């Protein structure tokens, strides 16, 4: 058994040496291609990372610009609404002034019409009153003139006036 153990140990040593020689040969011949492969892999990986980082920065910058444009648009929108409200208020005030002016003109015209109609009505009343007074006076004179004494007094007075004027 001792011998089997010695063979086994020797076999392990040879296997270990074979592996070391194999690794040495692989290292000697494969060092350059494997190094270049690792280097190429590392470069591609770092390039991708740099590209990703650059894309991330660009995306952040684009996001910032978009946020600024959004804020500018919100500000302009608020300003436009405020301006529209001011314009609407001014237009409303102007229209109210115009309506007030029209109302005042209508009131003035109505006042003038009322004064004119009142004046006409007064004149009509005065004319009507004068006609009625004349009618009443003529009627009263006619009634009074039926009295013979009054007729005689009137005739005498008229004759005297005629005598004096001759």
Rosetta blueprint (number, residue, H / E / L):
1 X L
2 X H
3 X H
4 X H
5 X H
6 X H
7 X H
8 X H
9 X H
10 X H
11 X H
12 X H
13 X H
14 X H
15 X H
16 X H
17 X H
18 X H
19 X H
20 X H
21 X H
22 X H
23 X H
24 X H
25 X H
26 X H
27 X H
28 X H
29 X H
30 X H
31 X H
32 X H
33 X H
34 X H
35 X H
36 X H
37 X H
38 X H
39 X H
40 X H
41 X H
42 X H
43 X H
44 X H
45 X H
46 X H
47 X H
48 X H
49 X H
50 X H
51 X H
52 X H
53 X H
54 X H
55 X H
56 X H
57 X H
58 X H
59 X H
60 X H
61 X H
62 X H
63 X H
64 X H
65 X H
66 X H
67 X H
68 X H
69 X H
70 X H
71 X H
72 X H
73 X H
74 X H
75 X H
76 X H
77 X H
78 X H
79 X H
80 X H
81 X H
82 X H
83 X H
84 X H
85 X H
86 X H
87 X H
88 X H
89 X H
90 X H
91 X H
92 X H
93 X H
94 X H
95 X H
96 X H
97 X H
98 X H
99 X H
100 X H
101 X H
102 X H
103 X H
104 X H
105 X H
106 X H
107 X H
108 X H
109 X H
110 X H
111 X H
112 X H
113 X H
114 X H
115 X H
116 X H
117 X H
118 X H
119 X H
120 X H
121 X H
122 X H
123 X H
124 X H
125 X H
126 X H
127 X H
128 X H
129 X H
130 X H
131 X H
132 X H
133 X H
134 X H
135 X H
136 X H
137 X H
138 X H
139 X H
140 X H
141 X H
142 X H
143 X H
144 X H
145 X H
146 X L
147 X L
148 X H
149 X H
150 X H
151 X H
152 X H
153 X H
154 X H
155 X H
156 X H
157 X H
158 X H
159 X H
160 X H
161 X H
162 X H
163 X H
164 X H
165 X H
166 X L
